[in-house]
Each structure stands twice: as C-alpha cells, then as structure tokens.
Amino acid sequence: MSTYLKKSSPYTVSLIVLLPLTLILCFTFLLPLSAYLRNPLAATTVATSACVGTTAGVVRVAPAAAVDDVGDGVGSQRPAQTELMSVLVGVHTMPGKHSRRHLIRMAYALQQQTPPALRAAAARVDVRFVLCARPMPPEHRAFVALEARAYGDVLVLDCAENAEEGKTYTYFASLPAKLGFTRSGGRPYDYVMKVDDDTFLRLDALVDTLRSAPREDMYCGVGLPFHDREFPPFMLGMGYLLSWDLVEWIATSDMVRREAKGVEDLTTGKWLNMGHKAKNRVNIFPRMYDYKSPKAEDFLENTIGVHQLKQDLRWAHTLEHFNVTRLEPSSKLHNF
C-alpha cells in the first residue's frame, strides 16, 4: 500500500493530463453537436453567421459599400435604391434528384463569397427547391425530409410531378397562402422566379439587372420570339420572373385556374396575355442561353444564366468558367 501511495500509477498520470483536454473537447464539439441534433436549422445559422449573409438554405447577396448605377433600359418604374430588393428563386426539380440539389445548393451558397456577388446592390435572394408530393416513393420522402430539416430550403407542393400538369401554376398560386401574405398584408418578395434544375444562375448579374426593372406588373426572362425585344408573348421555361402582384393575381384568378395545364412556359405567357397583365416585360436575351461547349468563347461575359446543364460534366465546365470552383492558393486541398 505504501509503495502505491509513493509512486503514482501511469494511468493516474494519464487521467490527470487528459481530463482537462477531454472537458475542452466536450465543450468545443459535443455541445454544439447536441444543439445541432435538437435543431439543425438554428445550429447551422449560428455556424454560418460569420459568413457574408449566409443562413441555412438561403443565399443572401450582401449590400456593397458603393452601388454602381447599371441602366439596362428595361423599365421606367425605377425603384428607390435605398429599398431592399428581394427575390425568391424556385428551382423546379424532382424528389429523386438528391445529388443534383446538393450541387445546386453549394453552387449558389458559394456565390456570396466571390467579389462579383459582393458588388451587387442591396438585395436578398432566397433559393428554394420546388417538388411535387405526388408521386413520392418512401425512400425519396425520407431523404427529402432530411434535406428539409437540415437546410430548410425545400418547398413540397400538392401536385403531380409533371411539367405540363399544372406544377408551375401550383407553385405560383400556392405562395401567397404558404408565405402568409395577402394584398392587405404586404409582399414577402419583389420578384418570384421559376427556374429549371439544369440552369445555373449568376445571382449578382440577376440582381444587377433587376435593380433597374419595374417592381410591379413585371415579367422577365428570355422572350420568344427572340426578335420581339420589347413585348415578347412568353418567356422560355429555363428561367423567368414575375413581380409579386402578378403572383397574387395568379393565385386568385379563376381564368388562370381553368388554364392551369399545358406546356408551362407557353401557358404562363398565355395567362398574362389573356388577363392583359405584365405590361412591363424585360427580355434578357441573349444573357440566358443553352450550354454549347466548355470553350470560353461559348460563355458570354455578361451571362445571367446557362441552361441545359443536364450532365454533371456540363455543370463542372460552367462552374469552372465562372470561377465558382476555383481553389485559393492557401487551400490545404490545393496540392494535387
């Protein structure tokens, strides 16, 4: 017994040394992990608060110290520069495309870290993935639920997953009720966008264009036919925007409800034409276009969006061209 008291066991020494380190690790890692498990969205928000305007499932284009006045001649009802512009981007996709959503989610979230995004005018751009509930097999339902809890950026609609069966109508018509806004309650967004999941948007370029666009009775996209620059009858489905007042009109119009089905981009234009709406039409052709090749000359310098990115390799070419995937020299991964 006396020998034991005089000489400390090596295990005792190890415990004395490791105990403070264990407590530090516990407070550093385990407590945040338990908070994340209880509320993933809140924990993610706290973890990203040091970044420029990034929250879970939301891409926020930060206001710049100085704003350049970019006039594209796209409308006469110019908004006051002091107002915070807001855009909801609804990426229309299918429940089973989990990897594609993750790719798009990263591509948009990282844009706020690049200098062009930081030069954009004061704006908020929220990206949401729009899915139909029917049909949704059990495995897809489980994975979509995980995404919704982890990122908070999934919008599930009561519709059939078919582009010509009224999904676009349900998207626009459901938003006022889902967001809890009516005509008397103001508007949650200035613009609502529908975009395909094979389209990459440059958010800073989109925001710069919208700064000089009307915020009422406005329809924006790639107009067809291309030669009708001033008042195209409809915008191509790769991506187009409506001002919030038109979203509210779609939600309440019996005519639109009766004409809900059909080729979605043609149908959207038909609603607005029949209702004598969208007197302000902003044609961004040719700044949103189909992917052609990985060659630099096939990407425009003032690109807003690139469409037909149906293969991951096309996404890789496009993201690389616009420096979204560029690794900084200081990156620990930059050694291969």
Secondary structure, 3 states (H helix, E strand, C coil): CHHHHHCCCHHHHHHHHHHHHHHHHHHHHHHHHHHHHHCHHHHHHHHCCCCCCCECCEECCCCCCCCCCCCCCCCCCCCCCCCCEEEEEEEECCCCCHHHHHHHHHHHHHHCCCHHHHCCCCEEEEEEEEEEEECCCHHHHHHHHHHHHHHCCEEEEEEECCCCCCHHHHHHHHHHHHHCCCHHHCCCCCEEEEEECCCEECHHHHHHHHCCCCCCCEEEEEEECCCCCCCCCEEEEEEEEEEHHHHHHHHHCHHHHHCCCCCHHHHHHHHHHHCCCCCEEEECCCCEEECCCCCHHHCCCCCCEEECCCCHHHHHHHHHHCCCCCCCCCCCCCCC
